[in-house]
Amino acid sequence: MPGGNAAGSVGETGKLPALPLSRIAMTFASLGLAAPLLQALDALGYQTPTPIQTEAIPAVLAGRDLMAAAQTGTGKTAGFALPVLQRLSEGEKAASNTIRALILVPTRELAEQVHASCRQYGEHLAVSTYAAYGGVSINPQMMRLRRGVDLLVATPGRLLDLFRQNAVKLKQVEMLVLDEADRMLDLGFAQELATVFAALPKQRQTLLFSATFSDEIRSLAKARLREPLSIEVAPRNSTVKAIRQWAVPVDKKRKSELFLFMLKDRQWQQVLVFVKTKKGADELVARLQAKKIAADAIHGDRPQAARQRALDSFKAGEVKILIATDVAARGIDIDELPQVVNFDLPIVAEDYIHRIGRTGRAGASGEAISLVCADEAPLLTAIETLLKKPLEREEEPGFEPDHRVPATGPAAAAAKPKKPKAARGGKGVPGNWVGFDTPAAGRGRRGGAPSRGAGKPRGR
C-alpha cells in the first residue's frame, strides 16, 4: 500500500491495529497532515487527534477506500475532511461545471455544518468548496458551479437536480464521501444513491463515515467500495458512556402532559426533543408556545430558511425547546447540550444512537430520557437488543400508566418499573404542578413528599 500510516501498518485482514494505551499521544503533524492544515487546526485549538482521526487520516491520505464507525461527537468530520482537503490541494483545480471531491449528506443542516468545517480546515489551502442543497433557489448554485468547485458538499436530491440540468458533471470526481452513511444507504436514499454511483467514475476513492453500521448496510456498502479498510474505534452501535439513559413509562395520551411536568420539575433549560412525525412536531410546539415556552420545530415540510432560523435560535439559547424529526436533526451540533428527550421512540433502532448522540459530546455528560407507551414496546425491545442491555425504567409519580409497558429485553425481570416512593393520592396531575402560566406554590412535592434523591437525574 502506498504511503505511511502513523497509526500502524494495515494487516492482512484489512483492520488497523488498536493503539497501545501506553503509546505517547499522537499529534496531527505525525499523521502526515500538511503545514497549512496544521496552521488552521492550531487556530481552532485542536491539539490532539481523536481515535477516529488517528486511524482514518493516514489511511485516507494513502488512498484507501474506507468504512469508519465512530460515535457521534468524536470528530469524524475532521477524520475525512482533513485528508480529503490535503489530497485536493496536491492536484489541479476543477474545470468548469466539474467537481473533484463530493461529500454526500442526508440533510441541509448537516450540509451546512460539514461545509463550514471544510472551510475552516482549508482556510490556508487553494481549494474551493461549496454546499448545495434543496429548500433554496437552485440558480445561484448553478451559477457558482460554472466556475468549477474542488469540493462539493451536497444532499442527494439537489445534487441530482443539478446533474440533470448539466450544471455539474461527475466524471471527474476523484473522492466520494458518504457522511451519516447508515442513513444515506437506507431505503429512503437507495434510488438516489444508485443514480449518483452510476454517474461517478469507477476509479475513485470512496469513504463511508457514520456513527452506526448495521449488517445490511455494511453488505450494501461493500458492493460499492474497493477492498475497503474497516475502522471501528468504539463497539458497534454503541452509545457514549457519559450519557445517562432511562425510560419513563406513560400512557400515550399523557406524554405531552408528562413532558411539560418534567420540563418544569427538573428546570430543564435547553432540550432537544425527538418526535416521530412532522404533524407531531408542530402540535407539540403549539402546546409549548401556548404555555409561553420558547419552542420551535425543524422537519422536512418547513422551508430551509425557517429550519435554519430555528436551529440558530436554539444554539443561541433564544429557543428553549427544539422539536425535531430524525432526518431533520442530522447536523445539530451543540456543545454541552444537557438533555435529549425521545417523545416518540424511533421506528429504526439505529436512529436511537444518533438521537442521543446529540448530548454527551466531546466528553461532556448528558441525559437521554425516553417517554414510552405500551404500544412502543416492540420499538423498545429493538433498541435494547441493539444496545445489548435493557434501559432502566423509572415511573414518574402521578403519571403511572393505566396501560402497562410490557417487560422487554433479555433481563426483563430486572427491568420492572421502580415504584413511587410516596403515595400520590390518585392519577391526577401532581399537586405541585400548576402549569407554566402561574408560579408554583411551593418547591416540594404534594403532601410533603421528598424531592428526587441525589441518585436521581435532575438535569441542568
N, C-alpha and C positions, 0 to 999 in steps of 0.2 A: 504494500500500500504506500502511495507516495506521501511524503510529509511526515512530520514527527507528531508525537502525541504526549503532551506533558503529563497527562493523567495515567500513562501506562500504555503499553502496546496492546493492540487488539488481538485477542486469541482466536483459535480456530473456530470457536463456537459463535463468533460474532458479538460477543459481550465484552464490554470494557471491565477490567478487574476492579473490584472495590478498592478504594484508597485505604491504606492502613491508618488507624486512628492516630497513631503516633507520628505520622508524617507531618513535616512542617507545612503550615498553611500555604496554599497556592496563592499566587498573585496573578493579576490579569496579564502582566508582562510575560510571565512564564508560560502562559497558554498560547503565546505566539501572536498576540494582537499587535498591530502597528502603532507607532507613536501618536498619530492623530486621534485614534480611538482612545488610547490611554489618556491623552490630554482631556478629552471630553469626559471620560469616566472620573478622572480626578476632580474636575469641576463639579460633577454631580455628587461627589462624596462617596463614590463606590471604591472601596479599598480591597475587599476580599471577595473572590467569586463564590457563588453558591455551589452546592454539589452538582446541580444540573448544568450550570455554566462550566464548571471544571471538566466535566466529562464530554459535554456536547461541543464546545467551541473548537477544540483541536480536531475532532472528527469531521466537523463541517468544513474547517479550513483545509482538511486533507481530501475533500471532495466526496466523502462517503454519503450515501443515502442513509436516512436516519429515522427511527421511531423512538421518540423520547417521552417518557411518562414522568411527570413530576407534579407534586401537589400545587394547587393554585396558590400564588403568592410567593413562590420560591425562585422567581427570576427567570422563568422560561423564555420570556420575550427577548431579554438580552442574550439568552443562550443561542437563539438563532439569528437575531438582528445583527449582532456584532460581527460574526464571521461572514455573514452574507454581505454586509457593507464593505468589509475588507476585500472580499473577492471581487466585488464590483469595482472597487477603486483601482484594481490592478488591470482592468480591461478597457476597451474602447467605449465611448459614450453611445447611448442608444440613438438609433436613427429615427427619423420622423415616423410617428404613429407606431413605434415599436417599444417594447419594454424588455429588460434583460433579466429581471427577477420579479416574481409575483408572490405576494403573500395573500392567501385567501382566508377570510374570517367570516363567521356566521352573522354578525350584526354590524350595524352602522356605528354603534358606540365603541365596539371593540376595534373597528377600523380606525376610528379617530385616535383611540388610545395607542394602538400599535404604531400608527404613523407618527404620532407625537414623540414616541420613544425613539423611532428611527431618525427623526430629525435631530433630536438631542445627541444621540450617539454619533451621528455623521456630520456634526457641525463643522469639523475641520477637514472633511473629505469633499472632493469634487464629484459627489454622487447626487443626482437629482432624485427626489422622492415625491410621491403624490398619493392621495387617497381618493377612491371613487366608490360611491355607494348610492343607494336609492333614497327616495324621500326628498330629494332636492333636484334642481334642474340639471339635465344631462348636458346642456350646451356648453357651460364653462369647462366641464370635464373633457368634452370633445376638443375644445379649443386648446386646452393645455396639452393633451396627448399629441397634438400635431407636431410639437417640438421634440417629442420623444421623452421617455421617462426611464431612468435606470431601474428604479424600484417602485413598483406599484402595489399598494395595499388596497384590496377590493373585496366587496361582497360578491357572491356568485351571480346573483341576478343582474346587478348593474354591470358587472364585467361582461356578461353575455349580451346585454343591450348594446354596449359599446362595440363589442366584437362583431355583432350582426350589422352594425351601421358602418363597419370598416374604420371605426375610429381608433381601434387598437389591433395590432397584429401580434400573434402569439408564437410565431415560428422562430423567433429569436430568443425565446426565454431560455435562460441557462439554469436558473434555480427556481423551484416551486416550493413554497412553504404552506402547509395546511395547519393553521392555528386553531385550537379547540377542535382537533381532528375527530374526536369521537362524535361530536355533533355534526361536523362538516360531512362526514361519511354516513350519517344516519339516513333513514329513508327520506326525510324531508329535503335533502340536498343531493340525493343519489343521481337523479337525472341531470341536474345542472353540472355536477362534477364530471359525469361521463362525457358531457359535451365539451367541457374545458379540457379534459385529458385528451380527447380526440384531436383537439386543435393544437396541442403542445407538441414540440419535437420529442421524439423518442429518447434522444440523447440529452439528458438533463439530470440535475441533482434534485432529489425530492426529499423534503423533510416533513415529518409529521410530529407535531408537538401538542401535548394535551395533558390534562390532569388525570384522565381516566382512559382506559382502553379495554373494551370487552373483547372476548374471544372472537365474536363475529366481526367486529370492526378490525381486529388485527388481521383476520383472514382476508378481508376485502382490501385492506391497505397493502398487504404484501403482494397482491396481484399487480399493484401499480408501481412498486419500488424495485430497485435492482440490488439484490443481496443486502438488504437494509441492516444496519447496525442497530441493535436494540439496547436502549439505556433506560433503566428504572432506578431512580435514586431513592424511592420510597416504595413500600409494599404496594402491590397493585390495588387500585381502587380504595386507597386508604385516606383517612382524614387526619388533619393536623391535631396532634395530641393536646395542644393548648386550648382546643375548643371543647367546652363543656356541653354535652348533648343530652337532652332528655325530651320525653313526650308527655303531653298533658291530655289525658282522655277527656272528651267533652262531646255532648250532643251537637250534631251538625248545625241545628238552628240557633245554638247559643255561642257559636265561635266568635262572632263579632263582639258580643257582649263580654265574653271572656277576655278577648284581646284588649278591649277598652279598659277593663278592670286591671289586667296585668300591667298595662302601659302606665296607669296612674299609681298603682300599688307599689311598683318597683321603681317608679320615677325614671323610666327609660327616656333618654334624651335624643337618641338617634337610632332608628330601627329600619332595617331593610326587611320587607315583608313579601313573601312569595305566594302567589295565588295561581290557580290552575287556568283560569280563563280571562280574557280581556274584559268581559262583562263583570266578572267578579272583582277585578281590579277597580273598575270605575265605581261600582256600588260601594266598595269599602272606602274609597276616597271620599265619596259623597257623605257617608256616615261620619267619617272623621272630621270633615270640614264642617258638618252641621254642629259638631261639638267644639268648633273653633280651634281645631288642631291643625297645624300646618302640615298638609299631606298632599302628595301628588302621585301620579302613576306614569309608568312607561310600558308601552306594549305596541304591538305591530300596527294597530289602527291609528295611532297618534302620529301627526306629522313629525318629521325629523327635528324641526326647529323646536317643537314643543317637548319632545323627548330630551333634547339636549338641554333646554332650559330647566326641566325638572331635575336632571342629573346634576347640573351645575349648582342649582339651588340646594340640593341635598348635600353635595360636597362642601358647600359654603356654610352649611348649618342653618340656612334660611328655611328649609323644609325639614321637618322633624321625622316624618314617616314617608318612606318611598315604597310604593306598592309596585311590584314587577311580575311579569310573566317570565318563564325560564329563558326564552331566546333573547328577549329584550334586555335581560340583566347581564348578558355577556359583555364584558368590558368595564363593568363597575369596579373600580379600584380605589378604595378609600382606606387610608391608614387609620388604624385603631377604631374600626367600626365595631362597637361593643356587642350588638345583638343582631342575629338573623332569626326571623320567625317564619316557619313554614305554616302559613294559614291553611293551605291545602298541601297534602303530600304530592310529590311529583309522580307522574304516570311512569316515567322511566327512572329506575332506581339510581342509575349513574348520575342523574341530574341532582340528586341529593348531595353528592360530593361537591358539585360545582356550586350549589346554593350556599352551603355552609362555609365553603372556602372563601366567601366574601369577608368573613370575620377571621380572627386568629391569624392575620397575615404578618409576615416578617417577624415572627417570634412573639407577637403580642397575643394576649389571651382573648377569648371571646366566648359567647354563648349562642347555642343553636337550639331553639325551642320549637317543637312540632305540636300543633294542635290537631289531635287525631280523633276522628269519629269512628263509629262501628263499621261503616261500610268501607273505610280505608284500611281495614285490617290486612287485606292481601297486599296492598302497597307497602304497608309497614313491614310485612314479612319479607318482601323483596329487598327492602333497604337493609334489614337486619341480616339477611343472607349475604348481601354484598359486603357488609361491614364485618361479618363473621362474629357478631355479638348482638345481644338484644339492647335496645335503647331503654334506659331507665325510665320507668313511668312514675309520674307524680301527680295525683289528682289535686285540683285546686278546691279548697273548701268552699262550698256554696255553689260549685259548678259540677258536682259529681254527675256523671251521665246516667240517664234512665236506660239508654241502650248501651250496655257494656261493650267495650272493645275486647274482642276475643284474645286469648293468650296467643302469642306469636313467638317464632324463633325457637332454636334448639333448647334454650333454657327457659321455656315458657313458665314453668312452675316458679322460677325465681324472679319472673318479671311482672308479678302481680302488682297492681297499683298500691301505692302507700295510702293508708287510711289517714284521714284528718286527725290531727292531734286533739282537737276540741270539737264538741258538737256545735253545729251552726243553727239549729232550730229551723230546718226546712230547706227547700231548694230555691228559695227566692234569691234576689240579688243580695250579696253580702252587706251587712248592716253599715259597714264603714264606707260604702261606695255611694256617693251622691252624684256621680257624673262629673263632667268637666266644666259645667256652667256655674256650679256653686262650690265654694270652698268646703273641704271636708270638715266634719265636726270635730274629729279627733284623729290622732295618729294611730291609735291601737285598733285591733280588730274588735268586732262586736262582742259584747259580753266579757270584755277584759281578756280575750284570748291573746296569747303572746304573739308577737310578730315572728316572722320567719327566723329560724335559728341561724347560728353562724355558718353552719354547713350547707345552708340552702342558698341557691343563687338569687341574687337581688338585682344584678345589673348595675349599670353606672348611669 
